[in-house]
Amino acid sequence: MWKRSLAVIAVVTVSVFLLQFGGSYVDGFRDKIQQQAVRESGVIRIAAKGYDKKIDLLPLEPNIPWSQSMSDSLMAMPHVKIARPMIRFGALANSPDRTLEMQVAGTTPEAAESIWGRLNRAMVEGHFIDGPNQIMLGSNAARLLKVHAGDKLILLTSDSYGGMSAVEPEIRGVFHSLNADEDATLIVCELAVAQKLLALKGRVTGITLELDHLDDLDETLPAIEKSFSGEYQITTWKQDQAALIQLLDVSEIGIWVITVIILVVATLGMINTFLISVLERLRDFGTLRAVGLLPGQLIKIVLFQGAVLGLIGTVAGLVFSLPITFYYYAHPIDLGDAMQGLEGVDSLVWLTFVPATTLKIALLGMVVAILASAYPAWWASRKQPVEILRELG
């Protein structure tokens, strides 16, 4: 009998382990995508009315003013951690050896740290931008242009009046991004460099706000709308990243399909094991029935056994899976090329411990074990004592 019990425990343990590992991976992936989406787009975005109609073209018009007084006004709003002015545009990066088409983001050093702070730990040459007339770019772009930290690099593009314009900032640092597009095409420049190049002095194409916590959005948004919505267009990260949120929601369907498959296989395996266990103890059950054990009491005995074995298996599954979850939270997994198709996302993915997910998995482990024992319990309870003893000789 103990071998059958160990078999049930093993099935529950493996099922809980797989569900916890898979659930932690999915939670970690969603957490990563959401963090990077919010980091890029900001929790709240302020732009000129009509800008979003042409946003894919990175237009310079319409734009909005940016000044210290506006920064102070935004920072005075509840829960605003930093106001991040931004100008995004395309430009040619020209070195003595080569010219490349680049995507340029002009902002303040503080805002750049807020958005691309992860690149501060990925510098292979020089440092993160921290002053005027500075840029930083990816290692692949630097390799193709044959430039290094400390060199000058010419940026050439059309300004807001349609004329050609150029600046020659200093390369403050070279970073190595795990996102191939970012490493090959992104230049982050100090805001004044972009404003000079584009003839947009005192102007930006958008402002994004980072809040103390994502949950502060409901309190901060009304204050921003009251002060600025009459002049500007106010959107939240949920609106800007609606397609991404929908994609993540759809992806959960696949996760549920996998979960159902695991549970069905586990349940069938446990039903078979419980049936064999009941058959092995059928003589004992017949004797108990003969001395007055009721069918309902027999069902309770078998279900209780299923619950105990399910509890042991669930605890064992969590004991094995949770340390792995915490380890891969501290040491993210590098998925390499598998993540390169997601724009703006690097290849590192971590596991995340979400108490609600673990609680659901623990309950599933218990419920599956109890349900798997239900049919064998019902089958045994239907047998009459005389019939059992006659069949067994």
C-alpha positions in Angstrom: 0.0 0.0 0.0 2.8 2.4 0.9 4.1 2.1 -2.7 0.8 3.2 -4.1 0.8 6.1 -1.6 4.2 7.2 -2.7 3.1 7.0 -6.4 0.2 9.4 -5.7 2.5 11.7 -3.7 5.0 11.6 -6.6 2.4 12.5 -9.2 1.1 15.4 -7.1 4.7 16.6 -6.4 5.6 16.7 -10.1 2.3 18.4 -11.1 2.7 21.1 -8.4 6.4 21.5 -9.3 5.5 22.0 -13.0 2.6 24.3 -12.3 4.6 26.5 -9.8 7.6 26.7 -12.2 5.4 27.5 -15.1 3.2 30.0 -13.1 6.3 31.7 -11.8 7.8 32.0 -15.3 4.5 33.5 -16.7 4.2 35.9 -13.8 7.9 36.9 -14.2 7.4 37.4 -18.0 4.3 39.5 -17.4 6.1 41.5 -14.7 9.1 42.1 -17.0 7.0 43.2 -20.0 4.9 45.5 -17.8 7.9 47.0 -16.1 9.6 47.7 -19.4 6.4 49.0 -21.0 5.8 51.4 -18.1 9.5 52.4 -18.0 9.4 53.3 -21.7 6.0 54.9 -22.0 5.8 56.3 -18.4 2.7 55.8 -16.2 1.2 59.0 -17.6 2.1 60.7 -20.9 1.5 64.3 -21.9 1.6 65.3 -25.6 0.2 67.9 -28.0 -3.3 67.2 -29.3 -3.0 65.4 -32.6 0.5 64.1 -32.0 -0.6 60.5 -31.6 -2.1 60.5 -35.1 1.4 60.7 -36.5 3.4 59.1 -33.7 4.7 56.2 -35.8 6.5 58.7 -38.0 8.2 60.4 -34.9 7.0 63.8 -36.0 8.5 67.1 -34.6 5.1 68.8 -34.9 2.9 69.3 -33.0 5.1 69.8 -29.9 4.7 71.2 -26.4 6.7 73.6 -24.3 9.2 72.4 -21.7 10.7 74.7 -19.0 11.8 74.6 -15.4 8.4 76.0 -14.3 6.5 73.3 -16.1 8.8 70.7 -14.5 8.2 72.2 -11.1 4.4 72.2 -11.7 4.4 68.5 -12.6 6.7 67.5 -9.7 4.2 69.2 -7.4 1.5 66.8 -8.4 0.8 63.9 -6.0 3.1 60.9 -6.3 5.0 62.2 -9.3 8.6 60.8 -8.9 10.1 62.4 -12.0 8.9 64.3 -15.1 10.7 63.1 -18.2 10.8 65.4 -21.3 11.4 63.6 -24.5 12.1 64.2 -28.2 12.2 61.1 -30.4 13.4 61.4 -34.0 15.4 59.7 -36.7 18.9 60.8 -37.7 22.0 59.8 -39.6 25.1 59.1 -37.4 28.2 59.9 -39.4 31.8 58.9 -38.6 34.9 59.1 -40.8 34.3 55.4 -41.8 30.5 55.0 -42.1 27.0 56.5 -41.9 24.1 54.7 -40.1 20.4 55.4 -39.7 19.7 55.7 -36.0 16.7 56.2 -33.7 17.5 59.1 -31.3 15.9 59.8 -28.0 16.7 63.2 -26.5 16.0 63.7 -22.8 17.7 64.8 -19.5 20.3 62.7 -17.8 17.9 62.1 -14.9 15.1 61.0 -17.2 17.5 58.8 -19.2 18.5 57.1 -16.0 14.8 56.5 -15.2 14.1 54.9 -18.6 17.4 53.2 -19.5 18.9 52.7 -16.0 19.5 49.1 -16.8 22.0 50.2 -19.5 24.1 51.9 -16.7 25.1 48.4 -15.7 25.8 47.4 -19.3 28.4 50.0 -20.2 31.4 48.5 -22.0 33.1 51.8 -22.6 32.8 55.2 -20.8 29.9 56.2 -18.7 26.1 56.9 -18.7 25.3 60.4 -20.0 25.5 62.9 -17.1 26.0 66.3 -18.7 25.6 68.6 -21.7 26.5 67.8 -25.3 26.7 64.0 -24.6 25.3 60.9 -26.2 25.6 57.2 -25.7 25.0 54.4 -28.2 25.0 50.6 -28.5 28.1 48.5 -28.9 27.0 47.1 -32.3 26.5 50.6 -33.7 29.8 51.8 -32.2 31.5 48.8 -33.8 30.0 49.6 -37.3 30.9 53.3 -37.0 34.3 52.5 -35.5 33.9 55.0 -32.7 34.6 54.8 -29.0 33.8 56.6 -25.8 35.3 60.1 -25.9 35.0 60.4 -29.7 32.9 62.9 -31.4 30.0 61.8 -33.6 28.1 63.8 -36.2 24.3 63.6 -36.1 22.5 64.8 -39.2 18.7 65.3 -39.8 16.0 67.7 -40.9 15.0 70.3 -38.3 11.5 71.5 -37.4 11.7 74.1 -40.3 12.6 71.4 -42.9 16.2 72.5 -43.3 19.2 70.2 -42.8 21.0 70.5 -39.5 23.9 68.8 -37.8 25.5 68.6 -34.3 28.7 66.9 -33.1 28.3 65.7 -29.5 30.7 63.7 -27.5 30.2 59.9 -27.1 30.0 59.6 -23.3 29.5 55.9 -23.2 28.9 52.7 -25.2 26.5 50.1 -23.8 25.9 46.5 -24.7 22.1 45.8 -24.8 20.7 42.3 -24.9 18.1 43.7 -27.3 19.6 43.5 -30.8 17.7 46.5 -32.3 18.5 48.7 -29.3 22.2 47.7 -29.5 22.3 48.5 -33.2 20.1 51.6 -33.7 19.5 53.5 -30.4 21.2 56.7 -29.5 20.3 58.5 -26.2 21.4 62.1 -26.2 21.2 65.0 -23.8 18.0 67.1 -24.3 19.8 70.3 -25.3 21.6 68.4 -28.1 18.3 67.3 -29.6 16.7 70.7 -29.2 19.7 72.4 -30.9 19.7 69.9 -33.8 16.0 70.1 -34.4 15.6 73.9 -33.7 13.2 73.1 -30.9 14.6 75.3 -28.1 12.3 75.1 -25.1 10.1 72.5 -26.8 9.7 68.7 -26.6 7.4 66.2 -28.4 6.2 64.6 -25.2 6.5 64.4 -21.4 6.2 61.1 -19.5 5.7 60.8 -15.7 7.1 58.2 -13.4 5.1 57.7 -10.2 6.1 56.4 -6.8 4.0 53.3 -7.4 1.9 52.1 -10.3 -1.1 52.0 -8.0 -0.9 55.7 -7.5 -2.2 56.3 -11.1 -5.9 56.6 -10.0 -5.0 59.5 -7.6 -2.5 61.3 -9.8 -4.3 61.2 -13.1 -7.3 63.4 -12.1 -4.9 66.1 -10.8 -2.9 66.0 -14.1 -6.1 66.2 -16.2 -7.4 69.1 -14.2 -4.3 71.1 -14.8 -3.3 70.1 -18.3 -6.1 68.3 -20.2 -7.5 71.5 -21.7 -4.2 72.2 -23.5 -2.7 68.8 -24.0 -3.5 65.2 -24.6 -3.2 63.0 -21.5 -2.9 59.2 -21.8 -1.9 56.5 -19.4 0.3 53.5 -19.9 -2.7 51.2 -20.2 -3.9 53.2 -23.2 -0.4 53.5 -24.8 0.3 49.8 -24.3 -3.3 48.5 -25.0 -2.1 46.1 -27.7 0.6 44.7 -25.4 -1.9 44.2 -22.5 -4.3 42.4 -24.9 -1.4 40.2 -26.1 -0.5 39.2 -22.6 -4.1 38.4 -21.8 -4.4 36.2 -24.8 -1.2 34.4 -23.9 -2.8 33.3 -20.7 -5.2 31.1 -22.7 -2.3 29.0 -23.8 -1.0 28.8 -20.2 -4.5 27.6 -19.1 -4.5 24.9 -21.8 -1.1 23.6 -20.6 -2.4 23.7 -17.0 -5.5 21.7 -17.9 -3.4 19.1 -19.7 -1.1 18.7 -16.7 -4.0 18.3 -14.4 -5.9 15.8 -16.6 -2.8 13.6 -16.9 -2.1 13.9 -13.2 -5.7 13.1 -12.4 -5.9 10.0 -14.6 -2.6 8.7 -13.1 -3.9 9.2 -9.6 -7.3 7.6 -10.3 -5.5 4.5 -11.6 -3.3 4.4 -8.5 -6.2 4.9 -6.1 -8.1 2.2 -7.8 -5.3 -0.3 -7.4 -4.9 0.9 -3.8 -8.6 0.3 -3.1 -8.5 -3.1 -4.7 -5.6 -4.1 -2.5 -7.6 -3.1 0.6 -10.9 -4.4 -0.6 -10.8 -7.3 1.9 -10.3 -4.8 4.7 -13.1 -2.6 3.4 -15.4 -5.7 3.2 -14.7 -6.6 6.8 -15.3 -3.0 8.0 -18.6 -2.9 6.0 -19.6 -6.3 7.6 -19.2 -4.9 11.1 -21.2 -1.8 10.4 -19.2 0.7 8.4 -21.6 2.8 6.3 -20.9 3.5 2.5 -20.6 7.2 3.3 -18.0 6.5 6.0 -16.0 4.4 3.6 -16.1 7.3 1.0 -14.8 9.7 3.7 -11.9 7.3 4.6 -10.7 7.1 0.9 -11.2 10.9 0.4 -9.3 11.7 3.5 -6.5 9.5 2.3 -6.5 11.4 -1.0 -6.5 14.7 0.9 -3.5 13.7 3.1 -1.5 12.4 0.1 -2.4 15.5 -1.9 -1.3 17.7 1.0 2.0 15.9 1.3 2.6 16.0 -2.5 1.7 19.7 -2.7 4.1 20.6 0.1 6.8 18.5 -1.5 6.2 20.2 -4.9 6.4 23.6 -3.4 9.5 22.7 -1.4 11.3 21.7 -4.6 9.9 24.6 -6.8 10.0 27.7 -4.6 13.8 27.7 -4.1 14.2 27.5 -7.9 11.7 30.4 -8.2 13.7 32.6 -5.8 17.0 31.6 -7.4 15.9 32.5 -10.9 14.4 35.8 -9.6 17.9 36.8 -8.4 19.6 35.2 -11.4 17.5 35.9 -14.5 17.4 33.4 -17.4 19.0 34.6 -20.7 16.7 33.4 -23.5 19.0 34.8 -26.2 17.5 34.9 -29.7 14.1 33.7 -28.5 13.4 37.2 -27.2 14.8 39.2 -30.1 11.4 39.4 -31.8 9.9 41.5 -29.0 10.7 45.1 -29.8 12.3 47.0 -26.9 12.7 43.9 -24.7 16.0 42.4 -23.7 16.5 38.6 -23.4 16.6 38.3 -19.6 13.5 36.8 -18.0 13.1 36.0 -14.3 10.7 33.9 -12.2 8.4 35.8 -9.9 6.9 34.6 -6.6 3.2 35.7 -6.5 1.5 34.4 -3.4 -1.9 34.3 -5.1 -0.5 32.1 -7.9 1.2 29.7 -5.4 -2.0 29.5 -3.3 -4.1 28.6 -6.4 -1.5 25.9 -7.3 -1.5 24.5 -3.8 -5.3 24.3 -3.8 -5.3 22.7 -7.2 -2.9 20.0 -5.9 -5.2 19.2 -3.1 -8.4 19.3 -5.1 -6.9 17.1 -7.9 -5.8 14.5 -5.3 -9.3 14.5 -3.7 -11.1 14.3 -7.0 -8.9 11.5 -8.1 -9.8 9.5 -5.1 -13.6 10.2 -5.5 -14.3 7.6 -8.1 -12.4 4.7 -6.4 -14.1 5.7 -3.1 -17.6 5.7 -4.8 -16.8 2.4 -6.5 -15.7 0.7 -3.3 -18.8 2.0 -1.4 -21.1 0.4 -4.0 -19.8 -3.0 -3.1 -21.8 -5.0 -0.6 -19.9 -6.7 2.2 -21.0 -10.2 1.2 -20.1 -9.5 -2.5 -16.6 -8.3 -1.5 -15.9 -11.3 0.7 -17.3 -13.8 -1.8 -15.2 -12.3 -4.7 -12.0 -12.5 -2.5 -12.7 -16.1 -1.5 
